[in-house]
Amino acid sequence: GQYRTNVGFMNGSASPVTLLVEFRSSANEFLASHVVELQPYGVEQLNQPLRGFGFDTVANGHVDVWTDTEGALFTTYASMVDNLTNDPTFISPVEIR
């Protein structure tokens, strides 16, 4: 494809946080899950996490992220990268409660 998507996670606190991540299709079908362990103020990025399911971009799926860690402060982001120019486009998270 012309684009690829990366998903990143950032811990905004001085305590470790465990994030639970679910990858879903555009029809909200469960694809896989992943656990992300972030150290204090840690950052982790998953490069092309949907590729293994035949998707290159979040336009073909989405990622649900949550934690059961009490007092956790974290954010998630995605970037859609043009494979020809390597120009990234930031994709803001959407909070759903």
C-alpha positions in Angstrom: 0.0 0.0 0.0 0.9 3.6 -0.3 0.7 4.2 3.5 1.6 2.4 6.7 0.4 3.0 10.3 2.4 3.0 13.5 0.8 3.1 17.0 2.6 4.6 20.0 2.1 4.7 23.8 3.4 7.1 26.3 3.4 6.9 30.1 3.0 10.3 31.7 3.7 9.2 35.3 6.5 8.1 37.6 4.9 4.7 38.0 4.9 1.7 35.6 1.7 1.1 33.7 0.3 -1.9 31.9 -1.8 -1.2 28.8 -4.2 -3.7 27.2 -4.4 -3.3 23.4 -6.9 -4.8 21.1 -6.7 -4.6 17.3 -10.0 -4.6 15.5 -11.1 -4.5 11.9 -13.2 -1.6 10.5 -16.2 -3.8 11.2 -15.1 -3.9 14.9 -14.2 -7.6 14.6 -11.5 -8.7 17.1 -8.2 -9.5 15.5 -5.6 -9.8 18.3 -4.5 -8.4 21.6 -1.2 -7.2 22.9 0.0 -6.1 26.4 2.3 -3.1 26.6 4.4 -2.6 29.7 5.5 1.0 30.0 8.2 2.0 32.5 7.9 5.4 34.3 7.7 8.1 31.6 8.3 5.3 29.1 7.4 5.3 25.4 6.9 2.3 23.0 5.9 2.2 19.4 4.5 -0.7 17.4 5.4 -0.4 13.8 2.7 -1.6 11.3 0.9 -3.6 14.0 -2.1 -4.3 11.7 0.0 -5.6 8.8 -0.1 -9.2 10.0 -3.9 -9.0 9.5 -3.7 -7.8 6.0 -4.2 -4.1 6.9 -1.7 -1.4 6.2 -3.5 1.6 7.8 -6.0 2.4 10.5 -8.5 3.2 7.8 -8.9 -0.5 7.6 -9.1 -1.1 11.4 -8.6 0.5 14.8 -7.0 0.0 18.1 -8.7 0.0 21.5 -6.4 0.8 24.4 -7.1 0.8 28.2 -5.5 0.0 31.5 -6.5 -1.4 34.8 -3.5 0.3 36.5 -4.9 2.6 39.2 -3.9 6.2 38.7 -2.3 5.6 35.3 -1.6 8.6 33.1 -1.0 7.6 29.5 -1.7 8.5 25.9 -1.8 6.7 22.7 -1.2 8.0 19.2 -1.0 6.7 15.7 0.9 8.0 12.7 0.1 7.2 9.0 3.3 7.3 7.0 3.5 7.8 3.2 5.6 4.9 1.9 6.9 7.0 -1.0 8.0 10.2 0.9 8.1 8.9 4.5 6.0 11.9 5.5 4.0 11.1 8.7 0.5 12.3 9.6 -0.3 12.4 13.3 -3.6 10.7 14.2 -5.0 11.8 17.5 -6.6 9.4 19.9 -10.3 9.5 20.6 -11.5 8.8 24.1 -14.6 6.7 24.3 -16.2 6.1 27.7 
